[in-house]
Amino acid sequence: MKSSIVIPVPTVIMGLGNPGSSYYKTRHSIGYRVVDALADRFGGIWRDRGDLQIADITINDRPVILVKSNTYMNDSGKAIPCMLKKGVEPANILVVHDELEKPFGALSFKIDGSHRGHNGLRSIINVCGAGFARLRFGIGRPNDQREVPDYVLKPFGSDETKVPDFIDQAVVMIEDLYK
């Protein structure tokens, strides 16, 4: 899927999710799965660094830092100060996250904007502002708004078997940023 938005080439790609194996396959942790797929594809090895995990990769001769927060979704912004101290500008950060407002499997880039109720994005925006890029991974939305908190913390359903294919598409979209 092509995007008409021009995304600055990111030096940091942060996948949002909740730590722990019980959350890994939930909708809310799809960002973790995308950065894990990037690490697998480009030979990254994860290292713990307090509130975050980091893996260094190279995409088309460009160094990239992959990041996963070791905090829960609502505190995702705690991983950002480490990046800012390294001189990374928010404009050079790409955040991969689940998106309720997009149909399951829809992928799109976005720059700037509000958190639209996403607590991980809210936490990041509170730390560095909204001027970072996002790769929005559509997870769909339950019919009843009251079901959202449970919905995002449940694994994808059996009718959503194409998750690995969509993760692969996300990896290709990200790789295309470095061409």
Residue, then its C-alpha position, 0 to 999 in steps of 0.5 A: m500500500k502506497s502513501s502520498i504522505v512524505i515521511p522523513v527518513p526515521t532514525v528511530i522506529m518505536g513499536l507500541g505495545n504492552p510488555g509480557s508474553s500474555y499481551y504480545k499477540t493482542r491488538h494493542s501490541i501490534g507495534y511490538r510485532v512490527v518492530d520485532a519483524l524489522a529486527d528479524r529481517f535486518g539482524g537486530i538483537w534486542r538489549d534491555r535499557g531500563d524503560l526500553q529495549i533497543a535493537d540496532i539495524t541497518i536498512n539500505d546503509r542507514p542506521v536505525i534504532l528500533v525501540k520497544s518500551n518496557t512500560y505499559m502502553n499508558d507510559s510509552g512516553k518514558a522511552i522517549p527521553c533516552m532518544l532525545k538525549k541522543g539528539v534524535e528529533p521527534a521528526n525523526i521518530l516513527v511510531v508504529h501503533d494500533e489504530l481503532e479508526k482504521p479497518f483491520g489490516a489497513l496501513s497508513f502513515k501520518i505525521d503530527g495530529s492528536h492522540r485520538g484517545h490512544n493512551g500510548l500516543r498521548s504519553i509520547i505527545n506529553v513528552c515530545g509533542a505531536g511532531f513525529a510520524r506514525l504508521r497506523f495499523g488498523i485493528g478495526r473497532p468494536n460496535d460498542q464503544r464501552e468494549v474498546p478497553d477489552y477489545v484492544l487487550k484481546p488477541f486477534g480473532s480467528d477471522e483475522t488470520k492475515v495478521p502476519d501478512f499485514i505485518d510483512q506489508a508494514v515492514v515493506m512500507i517502512e523499508d520503502l522509506y529508506k530507498 
